[in-house]
Amino acid sequence: MFRSNSDFKEHVITINSSLSKHRQNFTIAHELGHIALHSSIVENLFSIEDRESDKNTIISKSIYGRMEYQANTFASYLLMPNIPFMAEVNKLFKENWITTGRLYHDYQPCNIRDCNVVVGALSSKFNVSQEAVIVRLKRANLYIEGERCNPLHEHMRRNSWW
């Protein structure tokens, strides 16, 4: 499915209008990240691309992956700046009596509820998808999922208590 395209020569970003508004916001910010961070890299490749070379041989998968990660990080901080984001997280933690300092997404109904409430509220507040919020929370080490959720289990595993 086509999400977006950046034309570095013309400085035009094209977005698929069938995407949700939250997804469109993140995609625009992501493409702005490419323009801000990677214009010189991409512009240097135009003469090569214009000769119809395979761009997969021009930019390695690892460099492409790094550029995508950087554009995603840029977008998440542009749309969810650190100070307002952390202030809102702290407010939501207090309002919902979340005293652990982070969200644990596991099988427990209370933790599932906390994750849904906080992620949903942040998504609405910052006009981004819930997926973008979760990525931002994970990067701040505020969203733990799966086996890493139970601090007691981890402590006991490390100390070989079973």
C-alpha positions as CSV (number, residue, x, y, z in Angstrom):
1,M,0.0,0.0,0.0
2,F,1.3,3.4,-1.0
3,R,1.9,5.6,2.1
4,S,4.0,8.5,0.9
5,N,6.7,9.7,-1.4
6,S,9.2,12.5,-1.2
7,D,10.5,14.3,-4.2
8,F,13.8,15.7,-3.0
9,K,14.3,17.7,-6.3
10,E,11.0,19.5,-6.0
11,H,10.6,19.4,-2.2
12,V,7.2,17.8,-2.5
13,I,5.7,15.2,-0.1
14,T,2.8,13.1,-1.4
15,I,0.5,11.3,1.1
16,N,-2.1,8.7,0.5
17,S,-5.4,10.4,1.5
18,S,-6.9,7.0,2.5
19,L,-4.7,6.8,5.5
20,S,-6.1,7.9,8.9
21,K,-5.3,11.5,9.9
22,H,-3.0,10.2,12.7
23,R,-1.1,8.1,10.2
24,Q,-0.9,11.0,7.7
25,N,0.5,13.3,10.5
26,F,3.2,10.8,11.3
27,T,4.0,10.1,7.6
28,I,4.4,13.8,6.9
29,A,6.7,14.2,9.9
30,H,8.6,11.1,8.8
31,E,9.1,12.5,5.3
32,L,10.1,15.9,6.7
33,G,12.7,13.9,8.7
34,H,14.1,12.5,5.5
35,I,14.3,16.0,4.0
36,A,15.9,17.5,7.1
37,L,18.3,14.6,7.8
38,H,19.0,13.0,4.5
39,S,18.7,15.5,1.7
40,S,22.4,15.7,0.9
41,I,22.6,11.9,0.8
42,V,19.7,11.5,-1.6
43,E,20.5,14.5,-3.8
44,N,24.0,13.0,-4.4
45,L,22.3,9.9,-5.7
46,F,20.0,11.6,-8.2
47,S,22.6,11.5,-11.0
48,I,23.0,7.8,-10.4
49,E,19.2,7.2,-10.1
50,D,18.6,9.2,-13.2
51,R,20.5,6.6,-15.1
52,E,17.9,4.1,-14.0
53,S,20.2,2.2,-11.7
54,D,18.7,-0.1,-9.1
55,K,18.6,2.1,-6.0
56,N,18.9,-1.0,-3.8
57,T,22.5,-1.3,-5.0
58,I,23.1,2.4,-4.3
59,I,22.0,2.4,-0.6
60,S,22.6,-0.7,1.4
61,K,19.8,-2.2,3.4
62,S,21.6,-1.3,6.7
63,I,21.9,2.3,5.7
64,Y,18.3,2.4,4.4
65,G,17.2,0.9,7.7
66,R,19.2,3.4,9.7
67,M,17.7,6.3,7.6
68,E,14.2,5.0,8.3
69,Y,14.9,4.7,12.0
70,Q,16.2,8.2,12.1
71,A,13.2,9.6,10.2
72,N,10.8,7.7,12.5
73,T,12.7,9.1,15.6
74,F,12.6,12.6,14.1
75,A,8.8,12.3,13.4
76,S,8.1,11.0,16.9
77,Y,9.9,13.9,18.6
78,L,8.5,16.5,16.2
79,L,4.9,15.3,16.9
80,M,5.5,14.4,20.6
81,P,8.1,16.8,21.9
82,N,9.9,15.5,25.0
83,I,8.7,18.1,27.6
84,P,5.0,18.1,26.7
85,F,5.0,14.4,26.1
86,M,6.6,13.5,29.5
87,A,4.4,16.0,31.3
88,E,1.3,14.3,29.8
89,V,2.6,10.8,30.6
90,N,3.2,11.9,34.2
91,K,-0.3,13.4,34.4
92,L,-1.9,10.3,33.0
93,F,0.2,8.0,35.4
94,K,-1.0,10.1,38.4
95,E,-4.7,10.2,37.2
96,N,-4.7,6.4,36.7
97,W,-2.7,5.5,39.8
98,I,0.1,4.0,37.8
99,T,2.9,4.0,40.5
100,T,5.4,1.7,38.8
101,G,6.8,4.5,36.6
102,R,6.1,2.5,33.4
103,L,3.4,0.6,31.6
104,Y,3.5,-3.2,31.6
105,H,1.7,-4.8,28.6
106,D,1.1,-8.4,29.6
107,Y,-1.8,-10.7,30.3
108,Q,-3.1,-9.0,33.4
109,P,-6.4,-7.1,32.9
110,C,-5.3,-4.1,35.0
111,N,-2.1,-3.7,33.0
112,I,-4.0,-4.0,29.7
113,R,-6.4,-1.4,30.9
114,D,-3.6,1.0,31.9
115,C,-1.9,0.6,28.5
116,N,-5.1,1.1,26.6
117,V,-6.1,4.2,28.6
118,V,-2.6,5.9,28.5
119,V,-1.8,5.0,24.9
120,G,-5.3,6.1,23.8
121,A,-5.1,9.4,25.6
122,L,-1.6,10.2,24.3
123,S,-2.7,9.3,20.7
124,S,-5.6,11.7,21.0
125,K,-3.6,14.5,22.7
126,F,-0.7,14.4,20.1
127,N,-2.8,13.5,17.1
128,V,-0.7,10.4,16.3
129,S,-1.4,6.7,15.9
130,Q,-1.4,4.4,18.9
131,E,1.5,2.6,17.3
132,A,3.5,5.8,17.2
133,V,2.8,6.4,20.9
134,I,3.9,2.9,21.8
135,V,7.2,3.3,19.9
136,R,7.8,6.7,21.6
137,L,7.0,5.1,25.1
138,K,9.3,2.2,24.3
139,R,12.2,4.5,23.4
140,A,11.7,6.2,26.7
141,N,11.7,2.8,28.5
142,L,8.1,3.5,29.7
143,Y,6.4,0.6,27.9
144,I,7.5,-2.9,28.7
145,E,5.8,-5.9,27.1
146,G,5.9,-9.7,27.1
147,E,8.2,-11.6,29.4
148,R,10.0,-8.5,30.5
149,C,6.9,-7.3,32.3
150,N,7.3,-9.1,35.6
151,P,10.1,-7.5,37.7
152,L,9.8,-10.3,40.3
153,H,10.1,-13.0,37.6
154,E,13.2,-11.2,36.2
155,H,14.8,-10.9,39.7
156,M,14.1,-14.6,40.5
157,R,15.5,-15.7,37.1
158,R,18.7,-13.7,37.7
159,N,19.1,-15.1,41.1
160,S,18.3,-18.7,40.1
161,W,15.6,-19.1,42.7
162,W,13.8,-21.8,40.7
